[in-house]
Amino acid sequence: MTSSSAEEWRRTTLERSLKRGPLRDEVVFETTSHIPEQLTYTGEDLAHAGWHERERLGYPGEYPFTRGVQASMYRGRLWTMRQYAGYASAEESNARYRYLLDRGQTGLSVAFDLPTQMGYDPDHPMAEGEVGKVGVSIASLEDMQQLFDGIPLDRVTTSMTINATAAILLALYIAVAKQQGIAPNVLSGTLQNDILKEYIARGTYIYPPRPSLRLITDVFAYCAREVPHWNTISISGYHMREAGATAVQELAFTLANGIEYVNAALQVGLEVDTFAPRLAFFFDSHNNLLEEVAKFRAARRMWARIMRERFAARDPRSLMLRFHTQTAGVTLQAQQIDNNVVRVAVQALAAVLGGTQSLHTNSKDEALALPTTENAELALRTQQVLAFESGVADVVDPLAGSYFVEALTDEIERRAWDYIERIDERGGALQAVESGFIQSEISEAAYEYQRQVECGQRVIVGTNRFQSTEAEPTAEILTVDPSVRQRQCERLRALRARRDNARCQNVLARLQAAAANERENLLPLIVEAVEAYCTLGEVSDAFRTVWGEARDFGRI
């Protein structure tokens, strides 16, 4: 017998099946955003919701870009395989970059240590114990030259995960390129440059929000003129997700921050279509594969609508949400670390099925330490197997039309719009951050997720179920030589002794005066300062003198 409707199927075939054995009840059948999952989905579910293919999907490369920002997607060009790396000194990080490029990596992604992120030179007391630990230590143009030694910057794209000091690192990159004989207008890459999520989730902010936003919009304006192929910001949901946000919250809060940045740029007189094509995004890819795919598809559709309807953008490139993805570090487990290879593969698959433009795959040992060379290579090979062996890159948006994926995409979008409306009612993302609203929502979500893990409603293989009774083998981990700080300090002392210190003091004084003048773009002076071998800490301190430092925002 063949059922004529979903309702008849439930009353007949499904009911008979359930009499033979009940459904599993030991786990919660919902997504990480607490969206209930039906047993199955049919075309009737979409019909009841008024779903219309042309309106909700369109075609690849066309508004609303649900199916991807390029018509041919990976049939034309694969995503950029951009492994995030950096530790200890510039020399050691340069060796890791060369190693990964030799093995097929197609883009660089630079991790900086905490002093570099916070605007401190290695010899500052606040840098004690942190130099080179979670990324590479960069204090001067000399360090940046060594970081990219032998790497032609006109032939690679470089992503730099840096925020409070993003303008300084961009200036250093431009200065190195000029020393290589490369004009800034041919450089391509991405600057994270997203300070709002620092107040929400990471904490590597320096200045109060308003001067921080000024630095961001100065980068927008400068790059539009001087570095037109550079993505001036990577609006990041990743760190909020790592702090405990659900998929819906990650999407909503990321787009709300994007709205805030566009508004800030418009308020200083920039035309939307001059800077919007170079805005980029950065998302997490978690374990619930289909929820992540739906999130990425909903993100493109929502941003296209935001840019067209809210900001009246006319350039099609302004409507395109282009994004980088990193697999979910927070899901990696210290127990049975080989299981992390499987987790990363699932998360990477979700990113590819969701249409990412570039991808970082975490290494299996990152729950223990920075990745070893061998594990970093295995993580890269995961991407290459997906690209060349799995077949998932052969067809654009291969899950389009799936009853469940389309229903889930719509529901994630609906819930994300609800959040954006609530943020709008509070005056926008900045005020929602200053009031603690976004932080509170993430905190509650993180608590609920952990509660479900601890009571076994969410299974973490090898951690809260299927634990091993045997002792875990000792894994080889990467350790950073503690002498790196001493070496960096000695290098800095030598630099300060041989540079033209009068020139440095002159440009720093002019930079400080410009910081007090809101009408002047700071980037040309920052480039001049780093070319004079002013250090990152000295430039940061010039701004600290004028702007002060931010208070605690009650971040997650």
C-alpha positions as CSV (number, residue, x, y, z in Angstrom):
1,M,0.0,0.0,0.0
2,T,1.3,3.5,-0.9
3,S,0.1,6.4,1.3
4,S,-1.5,9.3,-0.5
5,S,-0.5,11.9,2.1
6,A,2.0,12.4,5.0
7,E,-1.0,12.1,7.4
8,E,-2.0,8.8,6.0
9,W,1.5,7.5,6.2
10,R,1.7,8.4,9.9
11,R,-1.6,6.7,10.6
12,T,-0.7,3.5,8.8
13,T,2.9,2.6,8.0
14,L,4.5,4.6,10.8
15,E,2.0,3.5,13.4
16,R,2.6,-0.2,12.5
17,S,6.3,0.4,12.7
18,L,6.1,2.0,16.2
19,K,4.1,-1.0,17.5
20,R,7.0,-3.2,16.6
21,G,9.4,-0.9,18.5
22,P,9.4,2.6,20.0
23,L,11.6,5.5,19.0
24,R,14.8,6.1,20.9
25,D,14.2,8.4,23.9
26,E,17.7,8.6,25.5
27,V,18.7,11.7,23.4
28,V,17.0,15.0,22.5
29,F,15.9,15.2,18.9
30,E,16.5,18.8,18.4
31,T,19.2,21.0,16.9
32,T,21.8,22.8,19.0
33,S,19.5,25.9,18.6
34,H,16.7,23.8,20.2
35,I,14.7,23.6,17.0
36,P,12.6,20.4,17.3
37,E,13.3,17.8,14.6
38,Q,10.3,16.0,13.1
39,L,10.7,12.3,12.3
40,T,10.6,13.1,8.6
41,Y,9.8,16.0,6.3
42,T,7.8,16.1,3.1
43,G,6.8,18.6,0.5
44,E,3.7,19.2,2.5
45,D,5.8,20.8,5.3
46,L,7.1,23.3,2.8
47,A,3.7,23.8,1.2
48,H,2.1,24.6,4.5
49,A,4.8,27.2,5.2
50,G,4.1,28.9,1.8
51,W,7.5,28.0,0.5
52,H,8.3,29.2,-3.0
53,E,11.4,28.0,-4.8
54,R,12.1,31.1,-6.9
55,E,11.6,33.4,-3.9
56,R,13.5,31.4,-1.3
57,L,16.2,29.9,-3.4
58,G,16.7,31.6,-6.8
59,Y,19.7,30.4,-8.8
60,P,23.4,30.2,-7.8
61,G,25.1,33.5,-8.1
62,E,21.8,35.5,-8.1
63,Y,19.8,37.2,-5.4
64,P,19.0,36.1,-2.7
65,F,22.2,34.0,-3.0
66,T,20.8,31.2,-0.9
67,R,22.5,28.7,-3.2
68,G,25.9,30.5,-3.3
69,V,27.6,33.7,-4.3
70,Q,29.1,32.3,-7.5
71,A,27.1,30.6,-10.3
72,S,29.6,27.8,-10.8
73,M,30.9,27.6,-7.1
74,Y,33.5,24.9,-6.7
75,R,33.2,23.6,-10.3
76,G,34.9,26.9,-11.2
77,R,37.2,27.3,-8.2
78,L,37.6,25.4,-5.0
79,W,37.4,27.1,-1.6
80,T,40.7,28.5,-0.3
81,M,42.4,26.0,2.0
82,R,43.6,28.3,4.7
83,Q,45.1,26.6,7.7
84,Y,45.4,29.0,10.7
85,A,49.0,28.9,12.0
86,G,51.5,30.9,14.0
87,Y,53.5,30.4,17.2
88,A,56.7,31.5,18.9
89,S,58.9,33.7,16.6
90,A,58.5,34.9,13.1
91,E,61.2,32.5,11.9
92,E,59.4,29.4,13.4
93,S,56.0,30.5,12.0
94,N,57.5,31.2,8.6
95,A,58.8,27.6,8.5
96,R,55.3,26.3,9.3
97,Y,53.8,28.5,6.5
98,R,56.3,27.2,4.0
99,Y,55.6,23.6,5.1
100,L,51.9,23.9,4.6
101,L,52.2,25.8,1.3
102,D,54.5,23.0,0.0
103,R,51.8,20.5,0.9
104,G,49.0,22.2,-1.0
105,Q,47.6,24.9,1.3
106,T,46.3,27.7,-0.9
107,G,46.2,30.6,1.5
108,L,47.9,31.8,4.6
109,S,46.1,32.5,7.9
110,V,48.2,34.2,10.7
111,A,47.6,33.6,14.4
112,F,49.2,36.3,16.6
113,D,50.1,36.0,20.3
114,L,48.2,37.8,23.0
115,P,50.7,40.7,23.4
116,T,50.4,41.4,19.7
117,Q,46.6,41.3,19.9
118,M,46.6,43.6,22.9
119,G,49.1,46.2,21.6
120,Y,52.0,45.3,23.9
121,D,55.6,44.8,22.8
122,P,57.4,41.6,24.1
123,D,59.3,43.6,26.7
124,H,56.2,45.1,28.3
125,P,55.4,43.7,31.8
126,M,51.9,42.7,30.6
127,A,53.6,40.4,28.0
128,E,55.2,38.2,30.7
129,G,54.5,34.5,30.1
130,E,52.5,35.1,26.9
131,V,55.0,35.9,24.1
132,G,54.6,33.4,21.3
133,K,52.3,31.1,23.2
134,V,49.0,31.2,21.2
135,G,50.4,32.8,18.0
136,V,53.4,34.5,16.6
137,S,55.0,37.5,18.3
138,I,55.1,40.5,16.0
139,A,56.4,43.8,17.4
140,S,58.0,45.6,14.4
141,L,58.5,45.7,10.6
142,E,61.6,43.6,11.2
143,D,59.4,40.8,12.6
144,M,56.9,41.1,9.8
145,Q,59.7,40.9,7.2
146,Q,60.9,37.6,8.7
147,L,57.3,36.2,9.0
148,F,56.9,36.5,5.2
149,D,60.5,35.9,4.2
150,G,60.5,34.0,0.8
151,I,56.7,34.2,0.4
152,P,55.7,36.5,-2.5
153,L,52.8,38.5,-1.2
154,D,51.4,39.1,-4.7
155,R,50.9,35.4,-5.2
156,V,49.2,34.4,-1.9
157,T,46.2,35.6,0.0
158,T,46.7,36.2,3.6
159,S,44.1,36.2,6.4
160,M,45.2,37.9,9.7
161,T,43.2,37.2,12.8
162,I,43.8,40.5,14.6
163,N,41.3,43.0,15.9
164,A,42.3,45.8,18.3
165,T,45.6,46.3,16.5
166,A,44.3,45.3,13.1
167,A,45.2,48.6,11.4
168,I,48.8,48.3,12.6
169,L,49.2,44.7,11.3
170,L,47.7,45.8,7.9
171,A,50.2,48.6,7.8
172,L,53.0,46.2,8.5
173,Y,51.8,43.9,5.8
174,I,51.7,46.8,3.3
175,A,55.2,47.9,4.3
176,V,56.6,44.4,3.7
177,A,54.9,44.2,0.3
178,K,56.4,47.5,-0.7
179,Q,59.9,46.2,0.3
180,Q,59.2,43.2,-1.9
181,G,58.5,45.7,-4.8
182,I,54.7,44.9,-4.7
183,A,52.2,47.7,-4.9
184,P,49.4,47.7,-2.3
185,N,46.7,47.7,-5.0
186,V,47.6,44.1,-6.0
187,L,47.5,42.7,-2.4
188,S,44.6,40.4,-1.5
189,G,43.6,39.0,1.8
190,T,41.4,39.5,4.8
191,L,41.7,41.4,8.1
192,Q,39.5,40.2,10.9
193,N,39.2,43.8,12.3
194,D,36.0,42.9,14.2
195,I,36.0,44.6,17.6
196,L,32.4,44.1,18.6
197,K,32.8,40.4,19.1
198,E,35.8,41.1,21.3
199,Y,33.6,43.0,23.7
200,I,31.1,40.1,23.6
201,A,33.2,36.9,23.7
202,R,37.0,37.2,23.4
203,G,38.2,40.2,25.4
204,T,41.2,41.3,23.2
205,Y,40.0,44.9,23.0
206,I,42.1,47.9,24.0
207,Y,40.2,51.1,23.3
208,P,36.5,52.1,24.0
209,P,34.1,51.2,21.3
210,R,33.7,54.5,19.5
211,P,37.4,55.1,18.7
212,S,37.7,51.4,17.9
213,L,34.9,51.8,15.3
214,R,36.8,54.8,13.9
215,L,39.9,52.7,13.3
216,I,37.6,50.2,11.5
217,T,36.0,52.7,9.2
218,D,39.4,54.3,8.5
219,V,40.5,50.9,7.3
220,F,37.4,50.7,5.1
221,A,38.1,54.1,3.5
222,Y,41.9,53.6,3.1
223,C,41.6,50.2,1.5
224,A,38.9,51.3,-0.9
225,R,41.5,53.8,-2.3
226,E,44.8,52.0,-1.8
227,V,44.2,48.2,-1.3
228,P,41.0,47.5,-3.3
229,H,41.3,43.7,-3.3
230,W,41.6,43.5,0.5
231,N,38.7,42.3,2.6
232,T,38.6,45.0,5.2
233,I,36.8,43.1,7.9
234,S,35.8,39.6,8.7
235,I,32.7,39.9,10.8
236,S,33.0,37.0,13.1
237,G,30.4,34.7,14.6
238,Y,33.0,32.1,15.3
239,H,34.1,33.3,18.7
240,M,30.6,33.8,19.9
241,R,29.8,30.3,19.0
242,E,32.9,29.0,20.7
243,A,31.7,30.9,23.8
244,G,28.4,28.9,23.8
245,A,26.1,30.6,21.3
246,T,23.6,28.5,19.4
247,A,23.7,28.4,15.6
248,V,20.8,30.8,15.5
249,Q,22.5,33.2,18.0
250,E,25.7,33.0,16.0
251,L,23.9,34.0,12.8
252,A,21.8,36.7,14.4
253,F,24.5,38.4,16.4
254,T,27.0,38.3,13.6
255,L,24.6,40.0,11.1
256,A,23.6,42.5,13.8
257,N,27.3,43.4,14.2
258,G,27.5,43.7,10.4
259,I,24.7,46.1,10.4
260,E,26.5,48.2,13.1
261,Y,29.6,48.4,11.0
262,V,27.7,49.4,7.9
263,N,26.0,52.1,9.9
264,A,29.3,53.3,11.3
265,A,30.7,53.6,7.8
266,L,27.7,55.5,6.5
267,Q,27.9,57.9,9.4
268,V,31.4,59.0,8.5
269,G,30.3,59.7,4.9
270,L,31.3,56.5,3.0
271,E,29.1,55.3,0.2
272,V,27.7,51.9,0.8
273,D,28.8,50.4,-2.5
274,T,32.4,51.7,-2.1
275,F,33.1,49.5,0.9
276,A,30.4,46.8,1.2
277,P,31.8,44.5,-1.6
278,R,34.9,44.0,0.6
279,L,33.0,43.0,3.8
280,A,33.6,39.4,4.7
281,F,32.3,37.0,7.4
282,F,33.7,34.3,9.6
283,F,31.6,31.4,10.9
284,D,32.0,28.3,13.1
285,S,31.0,24.9,11.8
286,H,29.7,22.7,14.6
287,N,28.8,19.0,14.8
288,N,25.1,19.2,13.7
289,L,25.9,18.9,10.0
290,L,22.5,19.8,8.5
291,E,21.9,22.7,11.0
292,E,25.2,24.2,10.0
293,V,24.4,23.8,6.3
294,A,21.1,25.5,6.8
295,K,22.8,28.3,8.9
296,F,25.2,29.2,6.1
297,R,22.4,29.2,3.5
298,A,20.2,31.4,5.7
299,A,23.1,33.8,6.3
300,R,23.5,34.6,2.6
301,R,19.8,35.1,2.1
302,M,19.5,37.4,5.2
303,W,22.5,39.5,4.4
304,A,21.4,40.1,0.8
305,R,18.0,41.3,2.1
306,I,19.7,43.5,4.7
307,M,21.9,45.2,2.2
308,R,19.2,45.7,-0.4
309,E,16.3,46.7,1.8
310,R,17.9,48.4,4.8
311,F,21.0,50.0,3.1
312,A,19.8,50.4,-0.5
313,A,23.0,48.8,-1.9
314,R,22.9,48.5,-5.7
315,D,26.2,46.8,-6.5
316,P,25.4,43.0,-6.6
317,R,28.7,42.4,-4.8
318,S,27.5,44.4,-1.9
319,L,24.7,41.9,-1.4
320,M,27.0,38.8,-1.4
321,L,27.8,37.3,2.0
322,R,31.3,35.8,1.5
323,F,32.6,33.8,4.4
324,H,35.5,31.9,5.9
325,T,34.8,28.9,8.1
326,Q,36.7,27.3,10.9
327,T,35.8,23.9,12.3
328,A,34.6,24.1,16.0
329,G,37.5,24.1,18.4
330,V,35.2,23.9,21.3
331,T,33.9,20.5,20.2
332,L,37.4,18.9,20.3
333,Q,37.9,16.5,23.2
334,A,41.1,15.7,25.1
335,Q,39.8,12.1,25.5
336,Q,40.3,9.8,22.6
337,I,41.7,12.5,20.4
338,D,41.6,10.4,17.2
339,N,37.8,11.0,17.4
340,N,38.5,14.6,16.7
341,V,39.5,13.7,13.1
342,V,36.0,12.5,12.5
343,R,34.4,15.6,14.1
344,V,36.5,17.9,12.0
345,A,35.7,16.0,8.8
346,V,31.9,16.3,9.5
347,Q,32.3,20.0,10.3
348,A,34.3,20.6,7.2
349,L,31.8,18.7,5.1
350,A,29.1,21.1,6.5
351,A,31.1,24.1,5.5
352,V,31.6,22.8,2.0
353,L,27.9,21.8,1.5
354,G,27.0,25.3,2.9
355,G,29.2,27.1,0.3
356,T,32.1,28.5,2.2
357,Q,34.7,30.6,0.4
358,S,37.6,29.4,2.6
359,L,38.1,26.9,5.3
360,H,40.4,26.0,8.2
361,T,40.2,22.5,9.6
362,N,41.4,22.1,13.2
363,S,44.0,19.5,14.1
364,K,43.1,16.6,16.4
365,D,45.5,17.6,19.1
366,E,44.2,21.1,19.6
367,A,42.3,20.2,22.8
368,L,45.8,19.6,24.2
369,A,48.1,22.2,22.7
370,L,49.0,24.0,19.5
371,P,49.1,21.4,16.6
372,T,52.1,19.5,15.7
373,T,53.4,19.7,12.1
374,E,52.1,16.2,11.4
375,N,48.6,16.8,12.7
376,A,48.4,20.1,10.9
377,E,49.2,18.3,7.7
378,L,46.4,15.7,8.5
379,A,43.9,18.5,9.0
380,L,44.9,19.9,5.6
381,R,44.5,16.5,4.0
382,T,41.0,16.4,5.3
383,Q,40.1,19.3,3.1
384,Q,41.9,17.8,0.2
385,V,40.0,14.5,0.5
386,L,36.7,16.4,0.5
387,A,37.7,18.5,-2.5
388,F,39.1,15.8,-4.7
389,E,37.6,12.4,-3.6
390,S,34.2,13.0,-2.0
391,G,32.3,14.5,-5.0
392,V,30.6,17.1,-2.8
393,A,32.3,19.9,-4.6
394,D,31.0,18.7,-8.0
395,V,27.5,20.2,-7.9
396,V,26.4,23.6,-6.7
397,D,24.4,23.5,-3.4
398,P,23.7,19.8,-3.7
399,L,21.3,19.8,-0.7
400,A,18.9,22.4,-2.3
401,G,15.4,21.1,-2.3
402,S,15.8,18.8,0.6
403,Y,12.6,19.0,2.6
404,F,14.4,19.1,5.9
405,V,17.2,21.4,4.8
406,E,14.8,23.9,3.3
407,A,12.5,23.8,6.3
408,L,15.5,24.2,8.7
409,T,16.9,27.0,6.7
410,D,13.6,28.9,6.9
411,E,13.3,28.3,10.7
412,I,16.8,29.4,11.5
413,E,16.2,32.5,9.4
414,R,12.9,33.2,11.2
415,R,14.5,32.9,14.6
416,A,17.5,35.0,13.6
417,W,15.3,37.8,12.4
418,D,13.5,37.7,15.8
419,Y,16.9,38.3,17.5
420,I,17.8,41.1,15.1
421,E,14.5,42.9,15.8
422,R,15.1,42.7,19.5
423,I,18.6,44.1,19.0
424,D,17.2,46.9,16.8
425,E,14.7,47.7,19.6
426,R,17.7,48.2,21.9
427,G,19.4,50.7,19.6
428,G,21.6,48.3,17.6
429,A,24.4,45.9,18.3
430,L,26.7,48.3,20.1
431,Q,24.1,49.3,22.6
432,A,23.1,45.6,23.0
433,V,26.7,44.8,23.8
434,E,27.0,47.8,26.2
435,S,23.9,46.7,28.0
436,G,25.1,43.1,28.2
437,F,22.1,41.7,26.3
438,I,24.1,39.7,23.8
439,Q,26.5,38.4,26.4
440,S,23.6,37.3,28.6
441,E,21.9,35.4,25.8
442,I,25.1,33.5,25.0
443,S,25.7,32.7,28.6
444,E,22.3,31.2,29.0
445,A,22.7,29.1,25.9
446,A,26.1,27.9,27.0
447,Y,24.7,26.8,30.4
448,E,21.9,24.9,28.8
449,Y,24.2,23.1,26.4
450,Q,26.5,22.1,29.2
451,R,23.6,20.9,31.3
452,Q,22.4,18.6,28.5
453,V,25.9,17.2,28.1
454,E,26.3,16.5,31.8
455,C,22.9,14.8,32.1
456,G,23.6,12.8,29.0
457,Q,20.9,14.3,26.7
458,R,23.7,15.3,24.3
459,V,26.2,12.5,23.7
460,I,29.9,13.3,23.4
461,V,31.6,10.2,22.2
462,G,34.5,9.2,24.4
463,T,33.7,11.8,27.0
464,N,30.2,11.3,28.5
465,R,29.5,8.0,26.7
466,F,31.7,5.2,25.2
467,Q,34.6,6.1,27.4
468,S,37.7,4.0,27.2
469,T,38.7,1.9,30.2
470,E,42.3,1.8,29.1
471,A,44.8,4.5,29.8
472,E,45.0,7.2,27.0
473,P,48.3,6.9,25.1
474,T,50.5,9.9,25.6
475,A,50.2,12.2,22.6
476,E,53.1,14.2,21.2
477,I,52.3,17.8,21.7
478,L,53.9,21.0,20.5
479,T,55.7,23.1,23.2
480,V,56.8,26.7,22.7
481,D,60.4,27.4,23.9
482,P,60.1,29.7,26.9
483,S,63.2,31.6,25.8
484,V,61.2,33.1,22.9
485,R,60.4,36.2,25.0
486,Q,64.1,36.8,25.9
487,R,65.0,36.5,22.2
488,Q,62.3,38.8,21.1
489,C,63.3,41.4,23.8
490,E,66.9,41.3,22.7
491,R,65.8,41.7,19.1
492,L,63.7,44.7,20.1
493,R,66.5,46.4,22.0
494,A,68.8,46.0,19.0
495,L,66.2,47.5,16.7
496,R,65.6,50.5,18.9
497,A,69.3,51.1,19.1
498,R,69.9,51.3,15.4
499,R,66.7,53.0,14.1
500,D,66.2,56.8,13.7
501,N,64.6,57.5,17.0
502,A,64.0,61.2,16.2
503,R,62.1,60.2,13.2
504,C,60.1,57.7,15.3
505,Q,59.2,60.3,17.9
506,N,58.1,62.8,15.2
507,V,55.7,60.4,13.5
508,L,54.3,59.1,16.8
509,A,53.6,62.7,17.9
510,R,51.8,63.4,14.6
511,L,49.9,60.1,15.0
512,Q,48.8,61.1,18.5
513,A,47.6,64.5,17.2
514,A,45.7,62.8,14.4
515,A,44.0,60.5,16.8
516,A,42.5,63.6,18.5
517,N,41.2,64.8,15.1
518,E,38.3,62.6,14.1
519,R,38.4,63.9,10.5
520,E,41.8,62.6,9.6
521,N,42.3,59.0,8.4
522,L,44.9,57.3,10.5
523,L,46.1,54.7,8.1
524,P,48.6,56.7,6.1
525,L,50.3,57.8,9.3
526,I,50.3,54.3,10.8
527,V,52.0,53.0,7.6
528,E,54.6,55.8,7.9
529,A,55.1,54.9,11.6
530,V,55.8,51.2,10.9
531,E,58.1,52.0,8.0
532,A,60.1,54.2,10.4
533,Y,60.3,51.0,12.6
534,C,58.0,52.3,15.3
535,T,56.9,49.3,17.3
536,L,53.4,47.9,17.6
537,G,53.4,48.8,21.3
538,E,54.5,52.4,20.6
539,V,51.8,53.0,18.0
540,S,49.2,51.4,20.3
541,D,50.3,53.6,23.2
542,A,49.9,56.7,21.1
543,F,46.3,55.9,20.7
544,R,46.0,54.9,24.4
545,T,47.2,58.3,25.4
546,V,44.3,60.0,23.5
547,W,41.5,57.4,23.8
548,G,42.2,55.6,27.0
549,E,41.3,52.0,27.5
550,A,37.9,50.2,27.5
551,R,36.1,49.1,30.7
552,D,35.0,45.5,31.2
553,F,32.0,44.7,29.1
554,G,31.0,41.6,31.1
555,R,32.0,39.4,28.2
556,I,31.5,35.7,28.1
